[in-house]
Amino acid sequence: MEKLDPNDPLFRALKEHLSPCRIVRILTADEFDSDGDPVLRLRVVVDHSGPAVEPKKLFSATGVVRDVMANQNDNRFPLLTYPSSEEVPEAAA
């Protein structure tokens, strides 16, 4: 997985959308779903010692990411997960 730059539009959009939750890192990987269609896997690593992520914001985050990707002419479907920094060794600072 690759670390997404904090200045990337996807990172900025998720950071704003999920506020006040603190995003530690976003890791991405290009993958394919079971039908062979391209997907973008995003592991949004959050700091669970701070404010919790609101469930309503989690539910709508895929739409936020899809809007940013559409503006970049990226037709992949985003698959988001929200592990803690303790669950993702490669997210260590």
FENGI-V42389 format. One record per residue. N is the residue number from 1. RES is the residue in one small letter. SS is DSSP state (a for helix, b for strand, c for the rest). OMEGA is omega in degrees with one decimal (* if undefined). Layout:
BEGIN
((N | RES | SS | OMEGA) (N | RES | SS | OMEGA))
END
This chain:
BEGIN
((1 | m | c | -179.7) (2 | e | b | 179.0) (3 | k | b | 178.5) (4 | l | c | 179.2) (5 | d | c | 179.0) (6 | p | c | 177.5) (7 | n | c | 178.8) (8 | d | c | 179.8) (9 | p | a | 178.1) (10 | l | a | 179.4) (11 | f | a | -178.1) (12 | r | a | -179.5) (13 | a | a | 178.8) (14 | l | a | 178.3) (15 | k | a | 179.2) (16 | e | a | -176.8) (17 | h | a | -175.1) (18 | l | a | 179.2) (19 | s | c | 14.2) (20 | p | c | 177.2) (21 | c | c | -179.3) (22 | r | c | 176.2) (23 | i | b | 179.2) (24 | v | b | -179.6) (25 | r | b | 166.8) (26 | i | b | 178.8) (27 | l | b | -177.0) (28 | t | b | 174.6) (29 | a | b | 174.1) (30 | d | b | -178.7) (31 | e | b | 176.3) (32 | f | b | 177.7) (33 | d | c | -175.5) (34 | s | c | 176.9) (35 | d | c | -179.6) (36 | g | c | 178.8) (37 | d | c | -178.6) (38 | p | b | 175.9) (39 | v | b | 174.0) (40 | l | b | 177.7) (41 | r | b | 177.7) (42 | l | b | 173.8) (43 | r | b | -178.2) (44 | v | b | -175.3) (45 | v | b | -175.8) (46 | v | b | 176.8) (47 | d | c | -176.4) (48 | h | c | 176.3) (49 | s | c | 179.1) (50 | g | c | 179.7) (51 | p | c | 179.9) (52 | a | c | 174.9) (53 | v | c | 179.8) (54 | e | c | -178.5) (55 | p | a | -179.9) (56 | k | a | 178.6) (57 | k | a | 176.0) (58 | l | a | -177.3) (59 | f | a | -175.4) (60 | s | a | -177.0) (61 | a | a | 179.3) (62 | t | a | 177.8) (63 | g | a | 177.4) (64 | v | a | -179.8) (65 | v | a | 179.9) (66 | r | a | 178.6) (67 | d | a | 178.7) (68 | v | a | -179.2) (69 | m | a | 178.3) (70 | a | a | 177.5) (71 | n | a | 177.8) (72 | q | c | -178.4) (73 | n | c | 179.1) (74 | d | c | -175.0) (75 | n | c | 178.7) (76 | r | c | 175.5) (77 | f | b | 179.1) (78 | p | b | 174.5) (79 | l | b | -175.0) (80 | l | b | 170.0) (81 | t | b | -173.4) (82 | y | c | 178.0) (83 | p | c | 173.0) (84 | s | b | 179.4) (85 | s | a | 178.0) (86 | e | a | -177.8) (87 | e | a | -174.5) (88 | v | c | -177.4) (89 | p | a | -177.5) (90 | e | a | 178.7) (91 | a | a | -178.6) (92 | a | c | -178.0) (93 | a | c | *))
END
